[in-house]
Amino acid sequence: MPYGDEWWTPGGQIVSFFHGTLQFADLFQQHNESRKLFPNLFYLLMAAVTGRWDVKDPMVLLFVMMCELVRRLRPDMRS
């Protein structure tokens, strides 16, 4: 479940995206004293792919990406 200001950014942006009213300038809305374009695009991409907004989707994707990164970077331990 989203908490705090996640209801507005990216929540409001994703709702606007699904209603077809999202404008490019909306992606630059202020969030925690910064304007995060790439995380906003990431959330929109995840919502477009899955058809829903679930805060667990980016967490799972990040976990899978980090596992793959560790697998590729660690030396082969089979002797």
PyMOL Python script that loads the backbone (N, CA, C, O; Angstrom):
from pymol import cmd

cmd.read_pdbstr("""\
ATOM      1  N   MET A   1       0.838  -1.168   0.000  1.00  0.00           N
ATOM      2  CA  MET A   1       0.000   0.000   0.000  1.00  0.00           C
ATOM      3  C   MET A   1       0.887   1.237   0.000  1.00  0.00           C
ATOM      4  O   MET A   1       1.842   1.306   0.774  1.00  0.00           O
ATOM      5  N   PRO A   2       0.594   2.202  -0.841  1.00  0.00           N
ATOM      6  CA  PRO A   2       1.368   3.440  -0.857  1.00  0.00           C
ATOM      7  C   PRO A   2       1.249   4.160   0.479  1.00  0.00           C
ATOM      8  O   PRO A   2       0.236   4.047   1.169  1.00  0.00           O
ATOM      9  N   TYR A   3       2.276   4.890   0.830  1.00  0.00           N
ATOM     10  CA  TYR A   3       2.221   5.653   2.072  1.00  0.00           C
ATOM     11  C   TYR A   3       2.703   7.076   1.816  1.00  0.00           C
ATOM     12  O   TYR A   3       3.445   7.336   0.869  1.00  0.00           O
ATOM     13  N   GLY A   4       2.266   7.987   2.677  1.00  0.00           N
ATOM     14  CA  GLY A   4       2.715   9.375   2.599  1.00  0.00           C
ATOM     15  C   GLY A   4       2.380  10.022   1.274  1.00  0.00           C
ATOM     16  O   GLY A   4       1.244   9.971   0.803  1.00  0.00           O
ATOM     17  N   ASP A   5       3.381  10.624   0.689  1.00  0.00           N
ATOM     18  CA  ASP A   5       3.156  11.376  -0.549  1.00  0.00           C
ATOM     19  C   ASP A   5       3.190  10.509  -1.798  1.00  0.00           C
ATOM     20  O   ASP A   5       3.089  11.044  -2.902  1.00  0.00           O
ATOM     21  N   GLU A   6       3.327   9.187  -1.671  1.00  0.00           N
ATOM     22  CA  GLU A   6       3.231   8.317  -2.849  1.00  0.00           C
ATOM     23  C   GLU A   6       1.833   8.342  -3.451  1.00  0.00           C
ATOM     24  O   GLU A   6       1.653   7.966  -4.609  1.00  0.00           O
ATOM     25  N   TRP A   7       0.840   8.782  -2.681  1.00  0.00           N
ATOM     26  CA  TRP A   7      -0.513   8.866  -3.224  1.00  0.00           C
ATOM     27  C   TRP A   7      -0.580   9.921  -4.313  1.00  0.00           C
ATOM     28  O   TRP A   7      -1.375   9.790  -5.244  1.00  0.00           O
ATOM     29  N   TRP A   8       0.244  10.977  -4.219  1.00  0.00           N
ATOM     30  CA  TRP A   8       0.192  12.069  -5.192  1.00  0.00           C
ATOM     31  C   TRP A   8       1.195  11.871  -6.310  1.00  0.00           C
ATOM     32  O   TRP A   8       0.869  12.063  -7.481  1.00  0.00           O
ATOM     33  N   THR A   9       2.407  11.490  -5.959  1.00  0.00           N
ATOM     34  CA  THR A   9       3.437  11.249  -6.969  1.00  0.00           C
ATOM     35  C   THR A   9       4.087   9.920  -6.621  1.00  0.00           C
ATOM     36  O   THR A   9       4.776   9.856  -5.603  1.00  0.00           O
ATOM     37  N   PRO A  10       3.922   8.901  -7.363  1.00  0.00           N
ATOM     38  CA  PRO A  10       3.414   8.778  -8.718  1.00  0.00           C
ATOM     39  C   PRO A  10       1.936   8.428  -8.822  1.00  0.00           C
ATOM     40  O   PRO A  10       1.427   8.268  -9.932  1.00  0.00           O
ATOM     41  N   GLY A  11       1.236   8.304  -7.705  1.00  0.00           N
ATOM     42  CA  GLY A  11      -0.161   7.874  -7.748  1.00  0.00           C
ATOM     43  C   GLY A  11      -1.041   8.697  -8.656  1.00  0.00           C
ATOM     44  O   GLY A  11      -1.754   8.155  -9.500  1.00  0.00           O
ATOM     45  N   GLY A  12      -0.993  10.009  -8.487  1.00  0.00           N
ATOM     46  CA  GLY A  12      -1.809  10.885  -9.317  1.00  0.00           C
ATOM     47  C   GLY A  12      -1.422  10.822 -10.783  1.00  0.00           C
ATOM     48  O   GLY A  12      -2.277  10.916 -11.663  1.00  0.00           O
ATOM     49  N   GLN A  13      -0.143  10.664 -11.042  1.00  0.00           N
ATOM     50  CA  GLN A  13       0.321  10.569 -12.424  1.00  0.00           C
ATOM     51  C   GLN A  13      -0.179   9.291 -13.088  1.00  0.00           C
ATOM     52  O   GLN A  13      -0.553   9.306 -14.261  1.00  0.00           O
ATOM     53  N   ILE A  14      -0.188   8.208 -12.360  1.00  0.00           N
ATOM     54  CA  ILE A  14      -0.639   6.930 -12.922  1.00  0.00           C
ATOM     55  C   ILE A  14      -2.141   6.971 -13.181  1.00  0.00           C
ATOM     56  O   ILE A  14      -2.610   6.449 -14.192  1.00  0.00           O
ATOM     57  N   VAL A  15      -2.894   7.585 -12.280  1.00  0.00           N
ATOM     58  CA  VAL A  15      -4.334   7.733 -12.503  1.00  0.00           C
ATOM     59  C   VAL A  15      -4.576   8.579 -13.749  1.00  0.00           C
ATOM     60  O   VAL A  15      -5.424   8.243 -14.576  1.00  0.00           O
ATOM     61  N   SER A  16      -3.834   9.675 -13.884  1.00  0.00           N
ATOM     62  CA  SER A  16      -3.958  10.519 -15.084  1.00  0.00           C
ATOM     63  C   SER A  16      -3.582   9.744 -16.340  1.00  0.00           C
ATOM     64  O   SER A  16      -4.205   9.911 -17.388  1.00  0.00           O
ATOM     65  N   PHE A  17      -2.561   8.894 -16.233  1.00  0.00           N
ATOM     66  CA  PHE A  17      -2.131   8.078 -17.374  1.00  0.00           C
ATOM     67  C   PHE A  17      -3.250   7.151 -17.831  1.00  0.00           C
ATOM     68  O   PHE A  17      -3.526   7.051 -19.026  1.00  0.00           O
ATOM     69  N   PHE A  18      -3.895   6.472 -16.883  1.00  0.00           N
ATOM     70  CA  PHE A  18      -4.963   5.545 -17.238  1.00  0.00           C
ATOM     71  C   PHE A  18      -6.213   6.265 -17.739  1.00  0.00           C
ATOM     72  O   PHE A  18      -6.987   5.695 -18.509  1.00  0.00           O
ATOM     73  N   HIS A  19      -6.420   7.518 -17.309  1.00  0.00           N
ATOM     74  CA  HIS A  19      -7.555   8.302 -17.803  1.00  0.00           C
ATOM     75  C   HIS A  19      -7.237   9.015 -19.104  1.00  0.00           C
ATOM     76  O   HIS A  19      -8.129   9.588 -19.730  1.00  0.00           O
ATOM     77  N   GLY A  20      -5.973   8.986 -19.520  1.00  0.00           N
ATOM     78  CA  GLY A  20      -5.577   9.628 -20.761  1.00  0.00           C
ATOM     79  C   GLY A  20      -5.383  11.130 -20.655  1.00  0.00           C
ATOM     80  O   GLY A  20      -5.392  11.824 -21.671  1.00  0.00           O
ATOM     81  N   THR A  21      -5.207  11.645 -19.446  1.00  0.00           N
ATOM     82  CA  THR A  21      -5.052  13.087 -19.250  1.00  0.00           C
ATOM     83  C   THR A  21      -3.653  13.479 -18.806  1.00  0.00           C
ATOM     84  O   THR A  21      -3.418  14.642 -18.480  1.00  0.00           O
ATOM     85  N   LEU A  22      -2.727  12.546 -18.787  1.00  0.00           N
ATOM     86  CA  LEU A  22      -1.363  12.841 -18.348  1.00  0.00           C
ATOM     87  C   LEU A  22      -0.647  13.674 -19.399  1.00  0.00           C
ATOM     88  O   LEU A  22      -0.681  13.362 -20.590  1.00  0.00           O
ATOM     89  N   GLN A  23      -0.001  14.735 -18.942  1.00  0.00           N
ATOM     90  CA  GLN A  23       0.800  15.571 -19.817  1.00  0.00           C
ATOM     91  C   GLN A  23       2.259  15.426 -19.431  1.00  0.00           C
ATOM     92  O   GLN A  23       2.577  15.068 -18.297  1.00  0.00           O
ATOM     93  N   PHE A  24       3.148  15.707 -20.379  1.00  0.00           N
ATOM     94  CA  PHE A  24       4.575  15.531 -20.130  1.00  0.00           C
ATOM     95  C   PHE A  24       5.039  16.382 -18.953  1.00  0.00           C
ATOM     96  O   PHE A  24       5.891  15.944 -18.181  1.00  0.00           O
ATOM     97  N   ALA A  25       4.504  17.570 -18.801  1.00  0.00           N
ATOM     98  CA  ALA A  25       4.902  18.448 -17.690  1.00  0.00           C
ATOM     99  C   ALA A  25       4.550  17.836 -16.336  1.00  0.00           C
ATOM    100  O   ALA A  25       5.193  18.152 -15.335  1.00  0.00           O
ATOM    101  N   ASP A  26       3.541  16.968 -16.288  1.00  0.00           N
ATOM    102  CA  ASP A  26       3.165  16.318 -15.029  1.00  0.00           C
ATOM    103  C   ASP A  26       4.269  15.406 -14.501  1.00  0.00           C
ATOM    104  O   ASP A  26       4.341  15.153 -13.299  1.00  0.00           O
ATOM    105  N   LEU A  27       5.120  14.916 -15.385  1.00  0.00           N
ATOM    106  CA  LEU A  27       6.199  14.021 -14.965  1.00  0.00           C
ATOM    107  C   LEU A  27       7.284  14.758 -14.186  1.00  0.00           C
ATOM    108  O   LEU A  27       8.138  14.127 -13.563  1.00  0.00           O
ATOM    109  N   PHE A  28       7.255  16.093 -14.218  1.00  0.00           N
ATOM    110  CA  PHE A  28       8.244  16.896 -13.501  1.00  0.00           C
ATOM    111  C   PHE A  28       7.684  17.470 -12.209  1.00  0.00           C
ATOM    112  O   PHE A  28       8.248  18.421 -11.669  1.00  0.00           O
ATOM    113  N   GLN A  29       6.587  16.916 -11.701  1.00  0.00           N
ATOM    114  CA  GLN A  29       6.026  17.407 -10.445  1.00  0.00           C
ATOM    115  C   GLN A  29       7.018  17.215  -9.313  1.00  0.00           C
ATOM    116  O   GLN A  29       7.794  16.260  -9.295  1.00  0.00           O
ATOM    117  N   GLN A  30       6.976  18.143  -8.373  1.00  0.00           N
ATOM    118  CA  GLN A  30       7.901  18.075  -7.246  1.00  0.00           C
ATOM    119  C   GLN A  30       7.517  16.934  -6.315  1.00  0.00           C
ATOM    120  O   GLN A  30       6.341  16.719  -6.023  1.00  0.00           O
ATOM    121  N   HIS A  31       8.523  16.213  -5.858  1.00  0.00           N
ATOM    122  CA  HIS A  31       8.331  15.082  -4.957  1.00  0.00           C
ATOM    123  C   HIS A  31       9.513  15.059  -3.990  1.00  0.00           C
ATOM    124  O   HIS A  31      10.651  14.832  -4.400  1.00  0.00           O
ATOM    125  N   ASN A  32       9.241  15.294  -2.714  1.00  0.00           N
ATOM    126  CA  ASN A  32      10.299  15.307  -1.695  1.00  0.00           C
ATOM    127  C   ASN A  32      11.446  16.248  -2.071  1.00  0.00           C
ATOM    128  O   ASN A  32      12.616  15.864  -2.049  1.00  0.00           O
ATOM    129  N   GLU A  33      11.095  17.454  -2.407  1.00  0.00           N
ATOM    130  CA  GLU A  33      12.067  18.511  -2.719  1.00  0.00           C
ATOM    131  C   GLU A  33      12.904  18.228  -3.964  1.00  0.00           C
ATOM    132  O   GLU A  33      13.998  18.775  -4.105  1.00  0.00           O
ATOM    133  N   SER A  34      12.419  17.404  -4.847  1.00  0.00           N
ATOM    134  CA  SER A  34      13.127  17.156  -6.101  1.00  0.00           C
ATOM    135  C   SER A  34      12.114  16.845  -7.192  1.00  0.00           C
ATOM    136  O   SER A  34      10.930  16.641  -6.922  1.00  0.00           O
ATOM    137  N   ARG A  35      12.587  16.812  -8.400  1.00  0.00           N
ATOM    138  CA  ARG A  35      11.729  16.499  -9.544  1.00  0.00           C
ATOM    139  C   ARG A  35      12.336  15.284 -10.243  1.00  0.00           C
ATOM    140  O   ARG A  35      13.335  15.401 -10.953  1.00  0.00           O
ATOM    141  N   LYS A  36      11.731  14.132 -10.037  1.00  0.00           N
ATOM    142  CA  LYS A  36      12.312  12.862 -10.471  1.00  0.00           C
ATOM    143  C   LYS A  36      11.660  12.371 -11.756  1.00  0.00           C
ATOM    144  O   LYS A  36      10.630  11.698 -11.715  1.00  0.00           O
ATOM    145  N   LEU A  37      12.253  12.702 -12.885  1.00  0.00           N
ATOM    146  CA  LEU A  37      11.694  12.297 -14.175  1.00  0.00           C
ATOM    147  C   LEU A  37      11.819  10.794 -14.398  1.00  0.00           C
ATOM    148  O   LEU A  37      10.827  10.140 -14.722  1.00  0.00           O
ATOM    149  N   PHE A  38      13.006  10.237 -14.234  1.00  0.00           N
ATOM    150  CA  PHE A  38      13.216   8.826 -14.575  1.00  0.00           C
ATOM    151  C   PHE A  38      12.468   7.866 -13.640  1.00  0.00           C
ATOM    152  O   PHE A  38      11.906   6.888 -14.135  1.00  0.00           O
ATOM    153  N   PRO A  39      12.429   8.086 -12.331  1.00  0.00           N
ATOM    154  CA  PRO A  39      11.574   7.212 -11.512  1.00  0.00           C
ATOM    155  C   PRO A  39      10.096   7.315 -11.901  1.00  0.00           C
ATOM    156  O   PRO A  39       9.380   6.314 -11.881  1.00  0.00           O
ATOM    157  N   ASN A  40       9.640   8.518 -12.254  1.00  0.00           N
ATOM    158  CA  ASN A  40       8.246   8.661 -12.689  1.00  0.00           C
ATOM    159  C   ASN A  40       7.993   7.877 -13.971  1.00  0.00           C
ATOM    160  O   ASN A  40       6.956   7.227 -14.104  1.00  0.00           O
ATOM    161  N   LEU A  41       8.921   7.932 -14.907  1.00  0.00           N
ATOM    162  CA  LEU A  41       8.782   7.150 -16.138  1.00  0.00           C
ATOM    163  C   LEU A  41       8.791   5.658 -15.838  1.00  0.00           C
ATOM    164  O   LEU A  41       8.046   4.895 -16.453  1.00  0.00           O
ATOM    165  N   PHE A  42       9.635   5.238 -14.890  1.00  0.00           N
ATOM    166  CA  PHE A  42       9.709   3.829 -14.500  1.00  0.00           C
ATOM    167  C   PHE A  42       8.370   3.366 -13.930  1.00  0.00           C
ATOM    168  O   PHE A  42       7.877   2.300 -14.297  1.00  0.00           O
ATOM    169  N   TYR A  43       7.780   4.162 -13.033  1.00  0.00           N
ATOM    170  CA  TYR A  43       6.486   3.793 -12.459  1.00  0.00           C
ATOM    171  C   TYR A  43       5.407   3.721 -13.533  1.00  0.00           C
ATOM    172  O   TYR A  43       4.567   2.822 -13.507  1.00  0.00           O
ATOM    173  N   LEU A  44       5.422   4.654 -14.470  1.00  0.00           N
ATOM    174  CA  LEU A  44       4.430   4.615 -15.549  1.00  0.00           C
ATOM    175  C   LEU A  44       4.615   3.396 -16.440  1.00  0.00           C
ATOM    176  O   LEU A  44       3.639   2.773 -16.858  1.00  0.00           O
ATOM    177  N   LEU A  45       5.857   3.060 -16.727  1.00  0.00           N
ATOM    178  CA  LEU A  45       6.136   1.872 -17.539  1.00  0.00           C
ATOM    179  C   LEU A  45       5.652   0.615 -16.821  1.00  0.00           C
ATOM    180  O   LEU A  45       5.044  -0.258 -17.440  1.00  0.00           O
ATOM    181  N   MET A  46       5.918   0.520 -15.526  1.00  0.00           N
ATOM    182  CA  MET A  46       5.464  -0.650 -14.762  1.00  0.00           C
ATOM    183  C   MET A  46       3.938  -0.729 -14.759  1.00  0.00           C
ATOM    184  O   MET A  46       3.373  -1.815 -14.888  1.00  0.00           O
ATOM    185  N   ALA A  47       3.276   0.409 -14.613  1.00  0.00           N
ATOM    186  CA  ALA A  47       1.809   0.416 -14.604  1.00  0.00           C
ATOM    187  C   ALA A  47       1.261   0.054 -15.976  1.00  0.00           C
ATOM    188  O   ALA A  47       0.249  -0.640 -16.080  1.00  0.00           O
ATOM    189  N   ALA A  48       1.925   0.522 -17.030  1.00  0.00           N
ATOM    190  CA  ALA A  48       1.463   0.206 -18.383  1.00  0.00           C
ATOM    191  C   ALA A  48       1.643  -1.273 -18.693  1.00  0.00           C
ATOM    192  O   ALA A  48       0.784  -1.879 -19.335  1.00  0.00           O
ATOM    193  N   VAL A  49       2.743  -1.858 -18.248  1.00  0.00           N
ATOM    194  CA  VAL A  49       3.023  -3.275 -18.528  1.00  0.00           C
ATOM    195  C   VAL A  49       2.087  -4.188 -17.739  1.00  0.00           C
ATOM    196  O   VAL A  49       1.539  -5.147 -18.283  1.00  0.00           O
ATOM    197  N   THR A  50       1.909  -3.882 -16.454  1.00  0.00           N
ATOM    198  CA  THR A  50       1.098  -4.757 -15.607  1.00  0.00           C
ATOM    199  C   THR A  50      -0.383  -4.411 -15.635  1.00  0.00           C
ATOM    200  O   THR A  50      -1.219  -5.238 -15.270  1.00  0.00           O
ATOM    201  N   GLY A  51      -0.720  -3.191 -16.067  1.00  0.00           N
ATOM    202  CA  GLY A  51      -2.114  -2.780 -16.094  1.00  0.00           C
ATOM    203  C   GLY A  51      -2.661  -2.375 -14.745  1.00  0.00           C
ATOM    204  O   GLY A  51      -3.873  -2.233 -14.585  1.00  0.00           O
ATOM    205  N   ARG A  52      -1.790  -2.188 -13.775  1.00  0.00           N
ATOM    206  CA  ARG A  52      -2.213  -1.817 -12.425  1.00  0.00           C
ATOM    207  C   ARG A  52      -1.094  -1.052 -11.742  1.00  0.00           C
ATOM    208  O   ARG A  52       0.031  -1.007 -12.240  1.00  0.00           O
ATOM    209  N   TRP A  53      -1.401  -0.455 -10.611  1.00  0.00           N
ATOM    210  CA  TRP A  53      -0.370   0.207  -9.824  1.00  0.00           C
ATOM    211  C   TRP A  53      -0.247  -0.522  -8.507  1.00  0.00           C
ATOM    212  O   TRP A  53      -1.128  -0.434  -7.652  1.00  0.00           O
ATOM    213  N   ASP A  54       0.830  -1.230  -8.349  1.00  0.00           N
ATOM    214  CA  ASP A  54       1.105  -1.965  -7.122  1.00  0.00           C
ATOM    215  C   ASP A  54       2.536  -1.632  -6.728  1.00  0.00           C
ATOM    216  O   ASP A  54       3.464  -1.830  -7.512  1.00  0.00           O
ATOM    217  N   VAL A  55       2.712  -1.128  -5.520  1.00  0.00           N
ATOM    218  CA  VAL A  55       4.051  -0.700  -5.101  1.00  0.00           C
ATOM    219  C   VAL A  55       5.005  -1.884  -4.966  1.00  0.00           C
ATOM    220  O   VAL A  55       6.216  -1.685  -4.881  1.00  0.00           O
ATOM    221  N   LYS A  56       4.491  -3.096  -4.944  1.00  0.00           N
ATOM    222  CA  LYS A  56       5.361  -4.278  -4.840  1.00  0.00           C
ATOM    223  C   LYS A  56       6.014  -4.633  -6.170  1.00  0.00           C
ATOM    224  O   LYS A  56       7.070  -5.265  -6.183  1.00  0.00           O
ATOM    225  N   ASP A  57       5.408  -4.241  -7.287  1.00  0.00           N
ATOM    226  CA  ASP A  57       5.971  -4.575  -8.602  1.00  0.00           C
ATOM    227  C   ASP A  57       7.387  -4.020  -8.788  1.00  0.00           C
ATOM    228  O   ASP A  57       8.275  -4.775  -9.185  1.00  0.00           O
ATOM    229  N   PRO A  58       7.633  -2.725  -8.517  1.00  0.00           N
ATOM    230  CA  PRO A  58       9.005  -2.231  -8.654  1.00  0.00           C
ATOM    231  C   PRO A  58       9.973  -2.888  -7.669  1.00  0.00           C
ATOM    232  O   PRO A  58      11.148  -3.077  -7.985  1.00  0.00           O
ATOM    233  N   MET A  59       9.480  -3.239  -6.471  1.00  0.00           N
ATOM    234  CA  MET A  59      10.356  -3.907  -5.498  1.00  0.00           C
ATOM    235  C   MET A  59      10.793  -5.275  -6.012  1.00  0.00           C
ATOM    236  O   MET A  59      11.961  -5.644  -5.891  1.00  0.00           O
ATOM    237  N   VAL A  60       9.862  -6.017  -6.578  1.00  0.00           N
ATOM    238  CA  VAL A  60      10.189  -7.345  -7.114  1.00  0.00           C
ATOM    239  C   VAL A  60      11.141  -7.219  -8.297  1.00  0.00           C
ATOM    240  O   VAL A  60      12.112  -7.969  -8.396  1.00  0.00           O
ATOM    241  N   LEU A  61      10.868  -6.274  -9.195  1.00  0.00           N
ATOM    242  CA  LEU A  61      11.736  -6.082 -10.350  1.00  0.00           C
ATOM    243  C   LEU A  61      13.143  -5.689  -9.918  1.00  0.00           C
ATOM    244  O   LEU A  61      14.118  -6.201 -10.467  1.00  0.00           O
ATOM    245  N   LEU A  62      13.265  -4.788  -8.944  1.00  0.00           N
ATOM    246  CA  LEU A  62      14.580  -4.381  -8.458  1.00  0.00           C
ATOM    247  C   LEU A  62      15.310  -5.564  -7.823  1.00  0.00           C
ATOM    248  O   LEU A  62      16.516  -5.720  -8.017  1.00  0.00           O
ATOM    249  N   PHE A  63      14.593  -6.398  -7.066  1.00  0.00           N
ATOM    250  CA  PHE A  63      15.208  -7.572  -6.454  1.00  0.00           C
ATOM    251  C   PHE A  63      15.739  -8.527  -7.526  1.00  0.00           C
ATOM    252  O   PHE A  63      16.857  -9.030  -7.415  1.00  0.00           O
ATOM    253  N   VAL A  64      14.941  -8.772  -8.551  1.00  0.00           N
ATOM    254  CA  VAL A  64      15.366  -9.669  -9.637  1.00  0.00           C
ATOM    255  C   VAL A  64      16.582  -9.090 -10.361  1.00  0.00           C
ATOM    256  O   VAL A  64      17.524  -9.816 -10.679  1.00  0.00           O
ATOM    257  N   MET A  65      16.556  -7.783 -10.619  1.00  0.00           N
ATOM    258  CA  MET A  65      17.690  -7.143 -11.305  1.00  0.00           C
ATOM    259  C   MET A  65      18.963  -7.228 -10.462  1.00  0.00           C
ATOM    260  O   MET A  65      20.041  -7.476 -11.004  1.00  0.00           O
ATOM    261  N   MET A  66      18.859  -7.029  -9.159  1.00  0.00           N
ATOM    262  CA  MET A  66      20.037  -7.104  -8.299  1.00  0.00           C
ATOM    263  C   MET A  66      20.563  -8.535  -8.199  1.00  0.00           C
ATOM    264  O   MET A  66      21.775  -8.748  -8.175  1.00  0.00           O
ATOM    265  N   CYS A  67      19.668  -9.509  -8.141  1.00  0.00           N
ATOM    266  CA  CYS A  67      20.114 -10.905  -8.125  1.00  0.00           C
ATOM    267  C   CYS A  67      20.878 -11.240  -9.398  1.00  0.00           C
ATOM    268  O   CYS A  67      21.905 -11.916  -9.347  1.00  0.00           O
ATOM    269  N   GLU A  68      20.387 -10.773 -10.532  1.00  0.00           N
ATOM    270  CA  GLU A  68      21.066 -11.019 -11.800  1.00  0.00           C
ATOM    271  C   GLU A  68      22.417 -10.301 -11.844  1.00  0.00           C
ATOM    272  O   GLU A  68      23.396 -10.851 -12.347  1.00  0.00           O
ATOM    273  N   LEU A  69      22.470  -9.094 -11.326  1.00  0.00           N
ATOM    274  CA  LEU A  69      23.737  -8.357 -11.288  1.00  0.00           C
ATOM    275  C   LEU A  69      24.765  -9.076 -10.425  1.00  0.00           C
ATOM    276  O   LEU A  69      25.924  -9.206 -10.818  1.00  0.00           O
ATOM    277  N   VAL A  70      24.353  -9.536  -9.266  1.00  0.00           N
ATOM    278  CA  VAL A  70      25.271 -10.272  -8.384  1.00  0.00           C
ATOM    279  C   VAL A  70      25.725 -11.562  -9.054  1.00  0.00           C
ATOM    280  O   VAL A  70      26.897 -11.929  -8.975  1.00  0.00           O
ATOM    281  N   ARG A  71      24.794 -12.248  -9.715  1.00  0.00           N
ATOM    282  CA  ARG A  71      25.149 -13.498 -10.388  1.00  0.00           C
ATOM    283  C   ARG A  71      26.199 -13.257 -11.470  1.00  0.00           C
ATOM    284  O   ARG A  71      27.121 -14.055 -11.636  1.00  0.00           O
ATOM    285  N   ARG A  72      26.057 -12.160 -12.201  1.00  0.00           N
ATOM    286  CA  ARG A  72      27.001 -11.869 -13.282  1.00  0.00           C
ATOM    287  C   ARG A  72      28.343 -11.353 -12.784  1.00  0.00           C
ATOM    288  O   ARG A  72      29.371 -11.598 -13.416  1.00  0.00           O
ATOM    289  N   LEU A  73      28.351 -10.648 -11.670  1.00  0.00           N
ATOM    290  CA  LEU A  73      29.585 -10.026 -11.201  1.00  0.00           C
ATOM    291  C   LEU A  73      30.413 -10.909 -10.280  1.00  0.00           C
ATOM    292  O   LEU A  73      31.623 -10.715 -10.163  1.00  0.00           O
ATOM    293  N   ARG A  74      29.789 -11.859  -9.634  1.00  0.00           N
ATOM    294  CA  ARG A  74      30.560 -12.675  -8.684  1.00  0.00           C
ATOM    295  C   ARG A  74      31.408 -13.680  -9.464  1.00  0.00           C
ATOM    296  O   ARG A  74      30.979 -14.199 -10.495  1.00  0.00           O
ATOM    297  N   PRO A  75      32.591 -13.943  -8.971  1.00  0.00           N
ATOM    298  CA  PRO A  75      33.442 -14.934  -9.654  1.00  0.00           C
ATOM    299  C   PRO A  75      32.832 -16.327  -9.567  1.00  0.00           C
ATOM    300  O   PRO A  75      32.119 -16.657  -8.619  1.00  0.00           O
ATOM    301  N   ASP A  76      33.123 -17.112 -10.554  1.00  0.00           N
ATOM    302  CA  ASP A  76      32.619 -18.468 -10.564  1.00  0.00           C
ATOM    303  C   ASP A  76      33.212 -19.227  -9.392  1.00  0.00           C
ATOM    304  O   ASP A  76      34.433 -19.326  -9.267  1.00  0.00           O
ATOM    305  N   MET A  77      32.360 -19.762  -8.535  1.00  0.00           N
ATOM    306  CA  MET A  77      32.841 -20.408  -7.314  1.00  0.00           C
ATOM    307  C   MET A  77      32.955 -21.924  -7.479  1.00  0.00           C
ATOM    308  O   MET A  77      33.295 -22.630  -6.530  1.00  0.00           O
ATOM    309  N   ARG A  78      32.673 -22.415  -8.671  1.00  0.00           N
ATOM    310  CA  ARG A  78      32.847 -23.855  -8.915  1.00  0.00           C
ATOM    311  C   ARG A  78      34.294 -24.127  -9.229  1.00  0.00           C
ATOM    312  O   ARG A  78      34.834 -23.582 -10.192  1.00  0.00           O
ATOM    313  N   SER A  79      34.929 -24.957  -8.436  1.00  0.00           N
ATOM    314  CA  SER A  79      36.358 -25.244  -8.670  1.00  0.00           C
ATOM    315  C   SER A  79      36.564 -26.558  -9.355  1.00  0.00           C
ATOM    316  O   SER A  79      37.703 -26.944  -9.621  1.00  0.00           O
TER     317      SER A  79
END
""", "prot")
cmd.dss("prot")
cmd.show_as("cartoon", "prot")
cmd.util.cbc("prot")
cmd.orient("prot")
